Every structure is written in structure tokens, then in C-alpha cells.
Amino acid sequence: MRPVPVPVLALALTLVACSEPSPGPLDPSGPEPPSTLQIPAPPLRAFHDHPYEARVVIDAGGEPVRVHAPTRPAWMTWDSATSTLGGTPGWRDVGSHTLRLEASSSSASAARSFTVVVEKSEIDCGRLFGDPDASAYVLPFPPGRSYEINQGYCPSNPTWGHHRWFAYDFRMPVGDTVVASRAGQVLFVEERWPDGSRICGQENYVYVGHADGTVMQYVHLTTGGALVAPGARVEAGQPLGLSGDSGCSSGPHLHVALFRDGTDFGRKATLPLNYRNADGPLDARGGLVQGARYRADGG
């Protein structure tokens, strides 16, 4: 008997073949590049006197991307070879700054603006004070007098008032003479408050501004103890007032601190300070030592 052809198999194969999707031509370029580049935000907080660095990385599906920073603060640098922002903001850069980044590839482009805020950093208590012989300052009391420092700068105990603060307290009786440590102009005077109140905010004081913009404060003067008026010109060693025990005080003493400028009188704005006429010990950084006694020489 002649075999009978069975066309069912062929039909089934044809149906299966027709039902398979065609893969189409292979795409050697990989994923489609984005139509808009996504520019990531760099760190938006910086701190004065601390390095800032941020690399701008943009994914464009393997395409080369050109990045620019056409608008940025003066303290900020831009390395186009590595797409890196850098720089160290200074004290005068504290505040808000505009940063604009622009990116482009062969198929897309984008631009984005940011606000970078520079904040005041904590002072560096390990900072060197420099050579006291080269200091612009003399001790805040007349030559020949000597006083103990009952609180120095940056004590380790966080409950002490000078913790993380460049300031000195000289144990000085009420009524002793306080002199200008450097020539300058008297900026502020307060002398109405009583001694012994122990009320913070009721301190008597004199503030003197110097030619380089720094400001020295002399605090806890006695009632009516100012010997100068605002606007007066004073020379180094000239009497400013009489020591006291006013305001937030634990006993009669003179508090002194040097500030960067007249815009901020907080502890973060203080500068290391030593004196060219101080006869007494210095620590390894060149600062005056808590508990030590210092005599003002004639210089």
C-alpha cells in the first residue's frame, strides 16, 4: 500500500514558525541616550576655612558629556578635566552663593542652578598662635602689673564658658586699670550695669576696632568704669576703663577676646591671641596658659 502523506505536521511547523517574534536587527550602540541630561546636586553646605570638593558625574548612556560651571562663587574652583568643584571658603564667604552647572552631549543638554551655603565652622583649637614677639598686641593692663589667667582659651571641660573659644579671663580686682592692647577706634561702650548682679546680658564693656578690621572686647568693667567714649582714637597701652564684676561673671575679672571683624561677636568668630610683652609661660601652640600668671613688660 502506498503511504499516505500527512500534511498536519508541516502545517503545525508552519504555524509555530509564524508565531515566533522577529528579533529585528541588533543595535550596537546600546540603550537610547537620554533626551535630557540629569545634573545631580553637589553638596550644598560648606564651612569656612575647610576644603570643599565635589565631582560632578552625569550618566548619558555612555556618551561623552561636557560639563561647565559658568557661574560660581569666587572661592570655588572648577577643574574641567575631572569635572570637579573645589576650593576653601574664607570667613568673608560665609553666606549664600549661586552655582550654575551646564552639561551637554551630542544628543542632549541641560542646565541647573544651586545655592551653596557657607556656614561658620567651629574654631580650630589646635591652631598655632605665632611668634609672640611679632604680635600686634600688648597685655590689657599697665607695665609692671601682673595677673593670673583663671580661664584660658579652649578648655577641655565643655561646661566652661571658653570651651571651643579663643578668649582669656584675667583675675583682676574691681577698680584696676584696663588698657588698650592695640591702637584703634572705640566702637562700643557700656557702663551702666552694677557689679555682682550675675545677670547675663548686663556686662559693662569697651570694644576697640583695629586697622586690619579685627575687634577686641574688654568685658565685665565696673559700673561707670569706662574711661573712653565711642569714636575716640586710642593707642596701645592707653587706659580704657576700670575692671569690675558686672554681668554674667563668677567673680571680679577681665574677659578679653579678639574677633575677625565687627560683624559677629560669637565664639566662632574669635582668633588666637598672644602678647609681645607677656612675661610668663606659653603652651606648645604659643598661647597663654590657664592658671599661669603674666607680668606686662614695658614693650
C-alpha positions in Angstrom: 0.0 0.0 0.0 1.3 3.4 -0.9 1.9 5.6 2.3 -0.5 8.5 2.7 1.3 11.9 3.2 0.5 13.5 6.5 0.4 17.3 6.0 -0.6 18.0 9.6 3.0 18.2 10.8 4.0 20.6 8.2 1.1 22.8 9.0 1.9 22.7 12.6 5.5 23.6 12.0 4.4 26.4 9.8 2.2 27.8 12.5 4.9 27.6 15.1 7.4 29.3 12.9 4.9 32.1 12.1 4.1 32.7 15.7 7.8 33.4 16.8 8.6 37.2 17.1 11.3 38.5 14.8 14.3 39.9 16.9 15.0 42.6 14.3 18.5 44.0 13.6 20.9 44.2 16.5 21.6 47.7 18.0 25.3 48.0 18.5 25.0 51.4 20.3 23.2 50.0 23.4 20.4 51.9 25.2 19.0 55.1 23.7 20.7 58.1 25.2 18.5 60.4 27.4 16.9 63.3 25.7 17.6 65.5 28.8 20.7 65.2 31.0 20.2 64.9 34.7 22.6 67.1 36.6 22.9 65.9 40.2 23.1 68.3 43.1 26.6 68.7 44.6 27.0 69.2 48.4 25.1 72.4 49.2 26.8 73.2 52.6 30.4 74.3 53.1 32.3 75.6 56.1 34.7 78.5 56.3 38.4 77.5 56.4 37.5 74.0 55.4 38.2 72.4 51.9 35.2 71.8 49.7 35.3 69.3 46.9 32.6 67.6 44.7 32.9 65.7 41.4 30.0 66.1 39.0 29.1 62.8 37.4 26.4 62.6 34.7 25.2 59.4 33.1 24.4 59.9 29.4 24.2 56.2 28.4 27.9 56.0 27.5 28.0 59.3 25.5 30.7 61.8 26.4 29.4 64.7 28.4 30.9 68.2 28.6 30.2 70.0 31.9 30.8 73.7 32.7 30.4 75.8 35.8 29.9 79.3 34.3 28.5 80.8 37.5 30.2 80.0 40.8 31.5 82.0 43.9 35.0 83.5 43.7 36.3 81.0 46.3 35.2 78.0 44.3 37.4 76.4 41.5 36.3 74.3 38.6 38.5 71.6 37.0 37.1 70.8 33.6 39.4 67.8 33.1 37.9 66.0 36.0 34.6 67.8 36.3 35.4 68.7 39.9 34.4 71.6 42.1 36.9 72.7 44.8 38.2 75.5 46.9 38.3 76.7 50.5 35.8 79.4 51.5 37.1 82.0 54.0 35.4 83.9 56.8 34.1 86.6 54.5 32.5 84.0 52.3 30.0 83.0 55.0 26.6 83.2 53.4 24.7 82.0 50.3 26.3 81.6 46.8 24.9 80.8 43.4 26.3 77.9 41.5 25.2 77.1 37.9 26.2 73.9 36.1 25.7 73.3 32.4 26.1 69.9 30.6 25.8 68.8 27.0 26.4 65.7 24.9 25.9 65.1 21.2 22.1 64.5 21.7 21.1 66.4 24.8 21.8 69.3 27.1 20.8 70.7 30.5 21.4 73.5 33.0 20.7 73.7 36.7 21.3 76.3 39.4 22.0 75.7 43.0 22.5 77.7 46.2 25.6 76.7 48.2 25.6 78.0 51.8 28.9 78.6 53.6 28.5 78.2 57.3 30.7 79.3 60.2 32.8 76.3 61.3 34.0 75.7 64.8 37.3 77.3 65.6 40.4 75.1 65.4 41.7 75.0 69.0 44.9 73.3 67.8 45.8 76.3 65.6 49.3 77.9 66.1 49.3 81.4 67.7 52.5 82.5 66.1 55.6 84.2 67.5 54.6 86.4 70.4 57.5 88.8 69.7 55.7 89.5 66.4 52.3 90.0 68.0 50.5 93.3 67.4 49.1 93.2 70.9 50.2 94.1 74.5 48.6 92.8 77.7 45.5 94.7 78.7 47.0 96.1 81.9 49.8 98.6 82.6 53.5 97.6 82.5 54.7 96.2 85.8 51.4 94.8 86.8 50.7 91.0 86.8 47.6 88.9 86.9 46.6 85.2 86.8 44.6 83.7 84.0 41.8 82.0 85.7 40.2 80.7 82.5 42.2 80.2 79.3 41.3 79.5 75.7 39.6 76.3 74.6 39.4 74.5 78.0 38.5 70.8 77.5 35.6 70.9 80.0 32.5 71.6 77.9 30.8 73.3 80.8 33.4 76.1 80.9 32.5 79.3 79.2 35.5 79.4 76.9 35.0 75.8 75.6 36.0 76.0 71.8 36.6 79.7 72.2 39.7 81.8 71.9 39.4 84.1 75.0 41.2 84.8 78.2 40.0 85.8 81.7 42.4 87.7 83.9 41.7 87.5 87.6 41.6 91.3 88.3 40.1 93.1 91.3 37.4 95.7 90.8 38.8 99.1 90.0 42.1 98.1 88.4 43.1 99.8 85.2 42.4 98.1 81.8 44.4 99.4 78.9 44.1 99.0 75.1 46.1 96.1 73.7 46.4 97.7 70.3 45.8 101.1 68.7 42.4 101.7 67.2 39.0 103.3 67.5 36.5 102.8 70.2 33.4 101.2 68.7 31.0 100.4 71.6 30.9 101.4 75.3 28.5 100.1 78.1 29.0 101.1 81.7 25.5 101.4 83.4 25.3 97.9 85.0 26.0 97.1 88.6 28.7 94.8 89.8 27.8 91.4 91.2 24.4 91.0 89.6 25.3 87.7 87.9 22.8 88.5 85.2 23.9 87.6 81.7 23.5 90.5 79.3 24.3 93.1 81.9 28.0 93.3 81.2 29.9 96.6 81.0 32.5 96.7 78.2 34.6 98.6 75.7 35.1 97.3 72.1 38.0 98.7 70.0 38.3 98.2 66.3 41.8 98.0 64.7 43.2 99.0 61.3 43.0 95.4 59.9 39.3 95.1 60.7 39.7 93.0 63.8 37.9 94.0 67.0 39.0 93.5 70.7 36.4 93.2 73.5 37.2 94.1 77.1 34.3 92.9 79.3 33.0 92.9 82.9 34.1 96.5 83.7 32.8 98.1 86.8 29.8 100.5 87.0 30.7 103.8 85.3 34.1 102.4 84.7 34.6 103.4 81.0 37.4 106.0 80.5 36.7 106.4 76.8 33.8 107.2 74.5 32.6 105.7 71.2 34.5 107.2 68.3 37.6 108.0 70.3 41.0 107.1 69.0 43.2 105.1 71.4 46.8 104.0 71.4 48.2 100.7 72.7 48.7 100.9 76.5 46.1 103.8 76.9 43.7 103.3 79.7 40.2 102.2 78.5 38.4 101.6 81.8 38.3 100.0 85.2 38.0 96.3 85.9 34.8 95.0 87.6 32.4 92.2 88.2 29.4 93.1 86.0 27.0 90.8 84.2 27.4 87.0 83.8 30.5 86.7 86.0 31.8 84.3 88.6 33.8 87.0 90.3 35.9 90.0 89.5 37.9 89.6 86.4 38.6 91.0 82.9 37.5 89.0 79.9 39.2 89.7 76.6 38.7 88.2 73.1 39.8 89.1 69.6 37.2 88.9 66.7 37.7 88.7 63.0 35.6 91.8 62.3 32.7 93.8 63.6 30.0 91.7 62.0 29.9 88.8 64.5 30.9 88.6 68.2 30.2 84.9 68.6 32.8 82.4 69.8 33.2 81.0 66.2 34.5 84.4 65.1 37.4 84.6 67.7 41.1 84.5 66.7 44.1 83.1 68.6 45.9 85.8 70.6 49.1 86.2 72.4 51.1 89.3 73.5 54.5 90.6 72.7 55.1 92.0 76.3 53.8 89.0 78.3 56.3 87.7 80.8 55.1 84.2 81.6 54.8 80.6 80.1 53.3 79.8 76.7 51.9 76.4 75.7 53.2 74.4 72.7 51.0 76.4 70.3 52.1 79.8 71.6 49.0 80.6 73.7 48.8 81.7 77.3 48.3 79.0 79.9 45.3 78.7 82.2 46.4 79.1 85.8 49.6 80.9 85.0 50.5 84.4 86.0 51.6 87.1 83.5 53.5 90.3 84.0 53.3 93.1 81.5 56.8 94.2 80.4 57.4 97.7 79.1 57.1 96.6 75.4 
